[in-house]
Amino acid sequence: MYIAMNRFRIRPGHEAEFLEVWRNRDSHLDGVPGFKQFNMLQGPTTDEHTLFVSHTTWESKDAFTAWTQSEAFRKAHAGAGGSREMYLGPPQFEGFEIQI
């Protein structure tokens, strides 16, 4: 199993807008080989930002890597550059292989 996460730092006051973008986007994950689950996590809020983390679970790292090189991935991320004012920098990716 493999977990892929992206950390997003969102400017205060833009949390609802950020969540709305994610609720309304077509992720193109349905039917992707190896995809198991998606969650959007909301973390702490500071004076500078609110932390959000997209969390996906995959059968394997290879399945995740194949998706990142697919047409489904390109379609899912086609509008990723919109609404830049709500972000404090690009997302930070973290990948984890489940050991236990």
N, CA and C of each residue as an Amber inpcrd file, in Angstrom:
protein
   300
   0.8470000  -1.1800000   0.0000000   0.0000000   0.0000000   0.0000000
   0.8920000   1.2430000   0.0000000   0.3410000   2.3150000  -0.5770000
   1.0810000   3.5680000  -0.6960000   0.1330000   4.7190000  -0.3960000
   0.6230000   5.6880000   0.3480000  -0.1550000   6.8940000   0.6590000
   0.5450000   8.0890000   0.0330000  -0.2170000   8.8540000  -0.7450000
   0.2900000  10.0740000  -1.3720000  -0.4460000  11.2600000  -0.7660000
   0.3250000  12.2470000  -0.3080000  -0.2640000  13.4060000   0.3530000
   0.3100000  14.6910000  -0.2290000  -0.5390000  15.7030000  -0.3370000
  -0.1040000  17.0510000  -0.7090000  -0.5640000  18.0010000   0.3730000
   0.3610000  18.7930000   0.8960000   0.0470000  19.7980000   1.9120000
  -0.1780000  21.1380000   1.2220000  -1.3030000  21.7700000   1.5580000
  -1.6660000  23.0730000   0.9970000  -1.7350000  24.0890000   2.1240000
  -1.0460000  25.1980000   1.9690000  -1.1560000  26.3170000   2.9190000
  -2.1020000  27.3430000   2.2870000  -3.2690000  27.5370000   2.9330000
  -4.3280000  28.3830000   2.3920000  -4.4410000  29.6560000   3.2190000
  -4.5090000  30.7840000   2.5260000  -4.6210000  32.0750000   3.2120000
  -5.8900000  32.1130000   4.0630000  -5.7970000  32.6980000   5.2590000
  -6.9880000  32.8210000   6.1120000  -8.1270000  33.5170000   5.3560000
  -9.3250000  32.9850000   5.5460000 -10.4920000  33.5340000   4.8810000
 -10.8180000  32.8660000   3.5580000  -9.9370000  32.0010000   3.0610000
 -10.1480000  31.3160000   1.7790000 -10.4420000  29.8240000   1.9460000
 -10.6520000  29.3840000   3.1790000 -10.8520000  27.9600000   3.4320000
 -12.0860000  27.4150000   2.7000000 -13.2160000  28.1210000   2.7960000
 -14.4490000  27.6520000   2.1500000 -14.2770000  27.6050000   0.6360000
 -13.6030000  28.5900000   0.0700000 -13.3520000  28.6180000  -1.3730000
 -12.4880000  27.4260000  -1.7930000 -11.4470000  27.1510000  -1.0180000
 -10.5700000  26.0200000  -1.2980000 -11.3520000  24.7070000  -1.2860000
 -12.1560000  24.5000000  -0.2580000 -12.9450000  23.2700000  -0.1550000
 -13.9560000  23.1660000  -1.2820000 -14.5340000  24.2760000  -1.6850000
 -15.5050000  24.2660000  -2.7840000 -14.8390000  23.8260000  -4.0950000
 -13.6340000  24.3110000  -4.3470000 -12.8880000  23.8980000  -5.5390000
 -12.7180000  22.3790000  -5.5340000 -12.3450000  21.8170000  -4.3930000
 -12.1140000  20.3730000  -4.3100000 -13.4160000  19.5880000  -4.3940000
 -14.4810000  20.1150000  -3.8240000 -15.7730000  19.4080000  -3.8920000
 -16.3020000  19.3370000  -5.3230000 -16.0300000  20.3510000  -6.1150000
 -16.5990000  20.4540000  -7.4590000 -15.6820000  19.9640000  -8.5690000
 -14.4600000  19.5860000  -8.2610000 -13.5450000  19.1580000  -9.3160000
 -13.7800000  17.7030000  -9.6660000 -13.5140000  17.3750000 -10.9170000
 -13.5740000  15.9910000 -11.3590000 -12.1740000  15.4240000 -11.2060000
 -12.0020000  14.5580000 -10.2460000 -10.6660000  14.0270000  -9.9430000
 -10.2000000  12.9950000 -10.9640000 -11.1360000  12.4140000 -11.7140000
 -10.8270000  11.3790000 -12.6920000 -10.1750000  10.1580000 -12.0410000
 -10.4150000   9.9480000 -10.7390000  -9.8280000   8.8080000 -10.0400000
 -10.6810000   7.5440000 -10.1360000 -11.9710000   7.7040000 -10.3750000
 -12.8410000   6.5360000 -10.4800000 -12.3430000   5.6250000 -11.6040000
 -12.1060000   4.3990000 -11.2690000 -11.6680000   3.4370000 -12.2690000
 -10.1710000   3.4270000 -12.5370000  -9.4020000   4.2970000 -11.8640000
  -7.9430000   4.2840000 -12.0570000  -7.3860000   3.0390000 -11.3660000
  -6.6450000   2.2060000 -12.0910000  -6.1000000   0.9890000 -11.4830000
  -5.2550000   1.2950000 -10.2520000  -5.5530000   0.6100000  -9.1630000
  -4.7760000   0.7500000  -7.9340000  -5.2630000   1.8130000  -6.9810000
  -6.1780000   2.6970000  -7.4100000  -6.6860000   3.7410000  -6.5120000
  -7.6300000   3.1250000  -5.4950000  -7.4760000   3.5200000  -4.2130000
  -8.3080000   2.9950000  -3.1380000  -9.2160000   4.0490000  -2.5150000
  -8.6440000   5.1990000  -2.1150000  -9.4240000   6.1500000  -1.3230000
  -8.8170000   7.5540000  -1.4000000  -9.7050000   8.5630000  -1.2870000
  -9.2990000   9.9660000  -1.2260000  -9.9360000  10.6150000   0.0000000
  -9.1640000  11.4350000   0.7020000  -9.6750000  12.2650000   1.7970000
  -9.0130000  13.6300000   1.7280000  -9.7780000  14.6750000   2.0800000
  -9.2000000  16.0070000   2.2590000  -9.2290000  16.2830000   3.7550000
  -8.0650000  16.5250000   4.3160000  -7.9160000  16.7600000   5.7500000
  -7.6960000  18.2390000   6.0190000  -8.3370000  18.7610000   7.0600000
  -8.1090000  20.1450000   7.4610000  -7.3540000  20.1340000   8.7720000
  -6.2430000  20.8540000   8.7870000  -5.3940000  20.9190000   9.9620000
  -5.5460000  22.2360000  10.6930000  -4.5190000  22.6110000  11.4200000
  -4.5900000  23.8180000  12.2370000  -4.5850000  25.1030000  11.4020000
  -5.1310000  26.1480000  12.0110000  -5.1030000  27.4920000  11.4350000
  -4.1950000  28.3510000  12.2900000  -3.3120000  29.0920000  11.6230000
  -2.4610000  30.0710000  12.2980000  -2.8260000  31.4460000  11.7540000
  -2.1200000  32.4740000  12.1900000  -2.3380000  33.8040000  11.6300000
  -1.9760000  33.8530000  10.1500000  -1.0850000  32.9700000   9.7160000
  -0.5810000  32.9810000   8.3450000  -1.3550000  32.0940000   7.3780000
  -1.8530000  30.9300000   7.8460000  -2.5120000  30.0030000   6.9220000
  -3.3170000  28.9410000   7.6660000  -4.1560000  28.2450000   6.8840000
  -4.8040000  27.0160000   7.3320000  -4.1940000  25.8900000   6.5250000
  -3.8420000  24.8140000   7.2130000  -3.2350000  23.6670000   6.5560000
  -4.3180000  22.6960000   6.1030000  -4.2480000  22.2860000   4.8360000
  -5.0790000  21.2260000   4.2920000  -4.1460000  20.1810000   3.7010000
  -4.5720000  18.9170000   3.7470000  -3.7760000  17.8330000   3.1800000
  -4.6880000  16.9230000   2.3690000  -4.3650000  16.7590000   1.0850000
  -5.0630000  15.7460000   0.2930000  -4.3570000  14.4200000   0.5760000
  -5.1410000  13.3740000   0.7860000  -4.6250000  12.0830000   1.2260000
  -5.2410000  10.9980000   0.3480000  -4.4180000  10.3500000  -0.4600000
  -4.9200000   9.2600000  -1.2890000  -4.2060000   7.9660000  -0.9130000
  -4.9530000   6.8790000  -0.9940000  -4.3990000   5.5560000  -0.7240000
  -4.4260000   4.7560000  -2.0210000  -3.3210000   4.0680000  -2.2760000
  -3.1170000   3.3020000  -3.5050000  -2.6720000   1.8810000  -3.1740000
  -2.9160000   0.9570000  -4.0860000  -2.4600000  -0.4200000  -3.8920000
  -0.9420000  -0.5020000  -3.8070000  -0.2590000   0.3780000  -4.5560000
   1.2040000   0.3530000  -4.5840000   1.7360000   1.7050000  -5.0610000
   3.0190000   1.9160000  -4.8220000   3.6750000   3.1210000  -5.3420000
   3.6470000   3.1090000  -6.8660000   3.8080000   1.9420000  -7.4660000
   3.7730000   1.8390000  -8.9230000   2.4220000   2.2810000  -9.4800000
   1.3250000   1.9220000  -8.7980000  -0.0070000   2.3390000  -9.2460000
  -0.1330000   3.8580000  -9.1850000   0.3770000   4.4660000  -8.1070000
   0.3440000   5.9270000  -7.9880000   1.1760000   6.5730000  -9.0920000
   2.3760000   6.0720000  -9.3030000   3.2630000   6.6280000 -10.3260000
   2.6300000   6.5180000 -11.7060000   2.0080000   5.3940000 -11.9950000
   1.3380000   5.2250000 -13.2920000   0.2350000   6.2650000 -13.4600000
  -0.5100000   6.5390000 -12.4000000  -1.5730000   7.5450000 -12.4800000
  -0.9830000   8.9240000 -12.7730000   0.1390000   9.2740000 -12.1490000
   0.7320000  10.6030000 -12.3710000   1.2060000  10.7930000 -13.8030000
   1.3410000   9.7000000 -14.5270000   1.7870000   9.7690000 -15.9250000
   0.6440000   9.5340000 -16.9090000  -0.5890000   9.5360000 -16.4000000
  -1.7440000   9.1860000 -17.2270000  -2.5130000  10.4090000 -17.7220000
  -3.3730000  10.1580000 -18.6870000  -4.2800000  11.2000000 -19.1870000
  -5.2610000  11.6200000 -18.0960000  -5.6920000  10.6900000 -17.2560000
  -6.5970000  11.0130000 -16.1440000  -5.9590000  12.0360000 -15.2140000
  -4.6690000  11.8930000 -14.9340000  -3.9510000  12.8450000 -14.0870000
  -3.9180000  14.2280000 -14.7470000  -3.6110000  14.2650000 -16.0360000
  -3.5560000  15.5520000 -16.7440000  -4.9120000  16.2380000 -16.7120000
  -5.9820000  15.4820000 -16.9200000  -7.3290000  16.0560000 -16.8720000
  -7.6630000  16.5700000 -15.4750000  -7.3220000  15.7980000 -14.4520000
  -7.6400000  16.1790000 -13.0640000  -6.9190000  17.4490000 -12.6460000
  -5.7580000  17.7130000 -13.2220000  -4.9480000  18.8650000 -12.8180000
  -4.9500000  20.0000000 -13.8400000  -5.8240000  19.9210000 -14.8270000
  -5.8500000  20.9190000 -15.8940000  -6.1250000  22.3240000 -15.3750000
  -6.9660000  22.4870000 -14.3780000  -7.2910000  23.8160000 -13.8550000
  -6.5820000  24.1480000 -12.5670000  -5.5000000  23.4490000 -12.2600000
  -4.8210000  23.6100000 -10.9690000  -4.2320000  25.0040000 -10.7520000
  -3.9940000  25.7540000 -11.8000000  -3.3940000  27.0720000 -11.6460000
  -4.3750000  28.1730000 -11.2860000  -5.6640000  27.8800000 -11.2920000
  -6.6670000  28.8960000 -10.9810000  -6.7020000  29.2230000  -9.5000000
  -7.2530000  30.3740000  -9.1770000  -7.4410000  30.8100000  -7.7820000
  -6.1370000  30.8400000  -6.9940000  -5.0770000  31.2790000  -7.6220000
  -3.7690000  31.3110000  -6.9590000  -3.7340000  32.1810000  -5.7080000
  -4.6240000  33.1740000  -5.6220000  -4.5720000  34.0920000  -4.4830000
  -4.8610000  33.4000000  -3.1530000  -5.4850000  32.2320000  -3.1810000
  -5.7920000  31.5540000  -1.9220000  -4.6210000  30.7190000  -1.4040000
  -3.6450000  30.4270000  -2.2610000  -2.5210000  29.5720000  -1.8880000
  -1.3140000  30.3870000  -1.4240000  -0.6110000  29.8570000  -0.4200000
   0.6770000  30.4000000  -0.0220000   1.7520000  29.4380000  -0.5360000
   2.0350000  29.5270000  -1.8050000   3.0210000  28.6590000  -2.4260000
   2.4100000  27.3890000  -2.9740000   3.2350000  26.6000000  -3.6530000
   2.7480000  25.3500000  -4.2470000   2.5210000  24.2870000  -3.1730000
   1.7380000  23.2490000  -3.5010000   1.5630000  22.1600000  -2.5430000
   2.8890000  21.4300000  -2.3210000   3.0200000  20.8300000  -1.1550000
   4.2180000  20.0540000  -0.8250000   3.8300000  18.5770000  -0.8020000
   4.4430000  17.7960000  -1.6850000   4.1240000  16.3780000  -1.8080000
   4.9020000  15.5460000  -0.7890000   4.2300000  14.5190000  -0.2650000
   4.8670000  13.5220000   0.5880000   4.3010000  12.1610000   0.2100000
   5.1450000  11.1650000   0.0060000   4.7080000   9.8180000  -0.3160000
   5.2230000   8.8320000   0.7190000   4.3780000   7.8610000   1.0620000
   4.7180000   6.9130000   2.1140000   4.3320000   5.4950000   1.7030000
   5.2350000   4.5580000   1.8960000   4.9150000   3.1460000   1.7060000
   4.5480000   2.5730000   3.0750000   3.4310000   1.8680000   3.1140000
   2.9650000   1.2780000   4.3690000   3.8260000   0.0380000   4.6570000
   4.3870000  -0.0210000   5.8480000   5.3050000  -1.0930000   6.2220000
   4.6690000  -2.1340000   7.1440000   3.6600000  -1.7490000   7.8780000
   3.0510000  -2.6850000   8.8400000   1.5650000  -2.8220000   8.5320000
